[in-house]
């Protein structure tokens, strides 16, 4: 899947210095030929493979051990609400064209005390049923859900009370260079916190929405993870990663891709309205 740097982004003047000359912009074709060939990897985890691989590889994998250690230290410096609102999503999904089902794991985050989870469409795609587990151990059944496949976003409604909720601002767009933090459940680990920064906005073929890349370690299982800004507001949702075309090891992780949270606003409003009608 190819991408281009989004030089026509509406807030471009905020992201580039005054020394940039728009007359020097090249055509999309020239930029495409100059861009490295990269692919977008969607995090639909092959759990049977991962469970076997991690059982033997994890004790020897220094990078994963450091990931856990760094997360432990970072958690000492952040508001607990940022991590307590992040959930694990267990999905039993139908496999198209077969009579079998598969199990998928992903991440999501709650934005309403009554239970409203934002995640990725590919996490819940073809779902037959799903359960949502909070860090406290509370488990909830998904009541209903809606999704936007073209933006790879989904919203799941729960029936809960006084649930930890992330702070969101649908009007905020993170700027390149801005520091961010991501909380998720990569590689079957739970509630892992990493930090990094926003790199640039991108145009990705067959994907709608405001997409930005982040300089932070992202792995399978991070799908649906919230991207928090320095103010503790959720401003994006992880949906994939960038890897070189010749890199076949998806589990090695890579540079994260996120869709701006503004793309989920209409879905959130629709699900909230339905919950109020049913309540």
C-alpha positions in Angstrom: 0.0 0.0 0.0 1.6 3.3 -1.1 1.5 6.6 0.7 2.5 10.2 0.1 3.3 13.0 2.5 0.3 15.2 2.8 1.7 18.6 1.7 -1.8 20.0 1.1 -3.0 19.5 4.6 -5.3 22.4 5.7 -3.2 23.5 8.6 0.0 23.3 6.6 1.1 26.8 7.7 1.3 25.6 11.3 3.5 22.6 10.3 6.1 24.1 8.0 8.4 27.1 8.4 8.1 30.3 6.4 11.1 29.4 4.4 9.1 26.7 2.5 8.2 27.9 -1.0 4.9 26.3 -2.2 6.0 27.0 -5.8 8.7 24.4 -5.3 6.2 21.6 -4.6 6.5 18.7 -7.0 3.7 16.8 -8.6 2.1 13.8 -6.8 3.7 11.5 -9.4 7.2 12.8 -8.8 6.8 12.5 -5.1 5.4 9.0 -5.4 8.4 7.9 -7.4 10.7 9.4 -4.9 9.0 8.0 -1.8 10.4 4.7 -0.4 8.2 1.7 -1.0 6.4 1.0 2.2 3.4 -1.0 3.2 0.7 -0.5 5.8 0.3 -3.5 8.1 -3.1 -3.9 9.8 -2.9 -5.5 13.2 -5.1 -8.6 12.9 -3.1 -10.9 15.2 -2.6 -14.6 14.4 -3.0 -15.6 18.0 -2.1 -19.2 17.7 1.3 -18.2 16.1 1.9 -15.5 18.6 1.2 -17.6 21.7 3.8 -20.2 20.5 6.3 -17.6 19.4 6.1 -15.5 22.6 6.4 -18.5 24.9 9.9 -19.2 23.6 11.1 -15.8 22.3 10.0 -13.4 25.0 12.5 -14.4 27.7 15.3 -13.9 25.2 14.0 -10.8 23.5 15.7 -7.9 25.1 13.6 -5.3 23.2 10.3 -6.6 24.6 11.7 -6.7 28.1 12.8 -3.1 27.7 9.3 -2.3 26.4 7.8 -3.5 29.6 10.4 -1.9 31.8 10.1 1.5 30.1 6.3 1.3 30.3 6.5 0.7 34.1 8.7 3.8 34.5 6.5 6.0 32.3 3.3 5.0 34.2 4.8 6.7 37.3 4.7 10.0 35.5 1.1 10.0 34.0 -2.4 10.3 35.2 -3.8 6.8 35.9 -6.9 7.7 34.0 -4.9 7.5 30.8 -4.2 3.8 31.3 -7.3 2.7 33.2 -9.5 3.7 30.3 -7.6 1.5 27.9 -9.3 -1.9 27.3 -8.6 -5.3 25.8 -11.1 -6.4 23.1 -11.6 -10.1 22.6 -13.5 -10.9 19.3 -14.9 -14.1 17.9 -15.3 -13.4 14.2 -16.7 -15.2 11.3 -14.1 -16.1 8.6 -15.7 -15.1 5.2 -16.1 -18.0 2.8 -15.9 -20.6 5.5 -18.0 -22.0 8.3 -15.3 -21.4 10.9 -14.6 -18.6 13.3 -11.4 -17.0 14.5 -10.4 -15.2 17.7 -8.8 -11.7 17.5 -7.4 -9.5 20.1 -7.1 -5.7 19.9 -7.1 -2.5 22.0 -9.7 0.1 22.5 -10.3 3.0 24.9 -13.4 4.1 26.8 -14.6 7.7 26.5 -17.8 7.6 28.5 -18.6 6.5 32.1 -21.5 4.4 30.8 -19.3 2.5 28.3 -18.4 3.8 24.8 -15.3 2.2 23.3 -13.3 3.5 20.3 -11.2 1.0 18.3 -10.5 0.0 14.7 -12.9 -1.5 12.2 -10.5 -4.3 11.4 -10.5 -5.3 15.1 -14.2 -6.0 15.1 -14.8 -6.8 11.5 -17.1 -9.9 11.0 -17.6 -10.1 14.8 -20.1 -12.6 16.1 -19.6 -11.5 19.7 -17.0 -9.7 21.7 -16.0 -8.9 25.2 -14.3 -5.9 26.7 -11.9 -6.2 29.6 -10.8 -3.2 31.7 -7.4 -3.1 33.5 -9.4 -3.6 36.8 -10.5 -7.0 35.5 -14.1 -5.9 34.8 -15.5 -7.7 31.7 -18.4 -6.4 29.7 -20.3 -7.7 26.7 -20.6 -5.5 23.7 -24.2 -4.4 23.3 -23.9 -3.0 19.7 -21.3 -1.4 17.5 -20.9 0.8 14.4 -17.9 1.2 12.2 -16.4 3.2 9.3 -14.3 0.7 7.2 -12.9 3.5 5.0 -11.4 5.2 8.1 -10.7 1.9 10.0 -12.7 3.1 13.0 -15.4 1.6 15.2 -17.4 2.5 18.2 -18.7 -0.1 20.7 -21.5 0.5 23.2 -21.5 -1.2 26.7 -23.9 -1.2 29.6 -21.8 0.1 32.5 -21.6 2.6 35.3 -18.8 4.9 36.5 -16.3 3.4 34.2 -12.9 5.1 33.8 -13.0 7.3 30.7 -10.3 9.0 28.6 -10.6 12.7 27.9 -11.2 13.5 24.3 -11.4 16.6 22.2 -12.6 16.0 18.6 -11.4 19.5 17.5 -7.8 18.9 18.3 -5.3 17.8 15.6 -1.8 17.0 16.8 1.0 18.9 15.0 4.3 17.4 13.7 6.9 17.4 16.4 4.3 17.3 19.2 5.0 14.8 22.0 2.5 12.0 22.4 1.9 8.8 24.4 0.3 5.6 23.3 -1.3 2.9 25.6 -2.2 -0.5 24.3 -2.0 -4.3 24.5 0.9 -5.2 22.1 2.0 -8.8 21.6 -0.5 -10.1 24.2 1.0 -7.8 26.8 -1.4 -5.7 28.8 -1.6 -1.9 29.2 1.8 -1.0 27.8 2.7 2.7 27.7 5.1 4.2 25.2 6.1 7.8 24.3 7.1 9.4 21.1 6.2 12.3 18.8 4.1 13.0 15.8 6.1 12.9 12.6 4.0 13.9 9.6 0.6 13.7 7.9 0.2 11.2 5.1 -2.1 10.4 2.2 -2.7 6.6 2.0 -4.4 4.9 -0.9 -7.8 3.4 -0.1 -7.9 5.1 3.3 -9.9 8.1 4.2 -9.3 10.4 7.1 -6.5 12.5 8.5 -3.6 10.1 8.9 -0.4 10.8 10.8 2.7 8.8 11.5 4.3 8.7 15.0 7.8 8.0 16.1 7.0 5.4 18.8 7.4 1.6 19.0 4.1 0.0 17.7 3.4 -3.8 17.5 0.5 -6.2 16.6 -2.1 -5.8 19.3 -1.8 -2.0 19.4 -4.7 -1.7 17.0 -7.2 0.7 18.5 -4.7 2.2 21.0 -5.3 5.8 21.9 -2.8 8.5 21.0 -2.6 11.0 23.9 -1.2 14.5 23.6 0.8 16.3 26.3 -2.4 17.5 27.8 -3.7 14.0 28.3 -6.4 14.2 25.6 -6.9 11.4 23.2 -6.3 12.8 19.7 -5.8 9.8 17.5 -6.3 6.0 17.2 -3.5 3.6 16.1 -4.5 1.5 13.1 -1.3 0.2 11.5 2.4 0.5 11.1 5.0 1.3 8.4 7.5 -1.3 7.3 9.9 -1.6 4.4 8.5 -3.8 1.6 11.2 -6.5 2.1 10.5 -6.8 5.9 8.4 -9.9 6.4 8.5 -9.9 10.2 5.3 -8.1 11.2 5.9 -8.9 14.9 9.1 -6.9 14.8 7.0 -3.7 15.1 7.6 -0.4 13.4 6.6 3.2 13.1 3.0 3.7 14.0 0.1 5.1 11.9 -2.8 6.8 13.5 -6.1 8.3 12.3 -7.1 11.6 13.9 -9.9 11.2 16.5 -12.0 13.8 14.7 -12.9 11.1 12.2 -14.9 9.2 14.9 -17.0 12.1 16.1 -20.1 11.4 14.0 -20.1 7.7 15.0 -19.7 8.6 18.7 -22.6 11.0 18.5 -24.8 8.4 16.8 -24.1 5.7 19.3 -24.6 8.1 22.3 -28.0 9.1 20.8 -29.0 5.5 20.5 -28.0 4.7 24.1 -30.1 7.6 25.3 -33.1 6.4 23.4 -32.7 2.9 24.8 -32.0 4.1 28.3 
